[in-house]
Amino acid sequence: MLDGLLFAGDDIGIHDRTGDLLKEKTMTEIRVPTLGESVTEATIGRWFKKAGDPVAVDEPLVELETDKVTIEVPAPSAGTLSEIIAADGATVAVGALLGQITDGAGAAKPAAASAK
């Protein structure tokens, strides 16, 4: 008669078929940053990574081109580049969603280049 009741200490969440509690994956959005006072849009020059590739925090992911400047947008978190939403050559507005990173076991932060 007590089936379905929750008791203190019970795990609440989604469980897989073995009964293990599944960890929720967190997604981080990659968005077009503010590009300057008068700049409202940019063109995707190229992506440096493909969907499914591991990424490190601050690693360059995509190149944006405007009539005034070309910038590289860095990864806001480490994980896996799970989705590219804006393809090469697309025109995107400031704040537009470019892609998503599934947070977690990504690459380590890239090492700084050694001085010669």
Secondary structure by P-SEA (a helix, b strand, c coil): ccccccccccccccccccccbbbbbbbbbbcccccccccccccccccccccccccccccccbbbbcccbbbbbccccccccccccccccccccccccccccccccccccccccccc
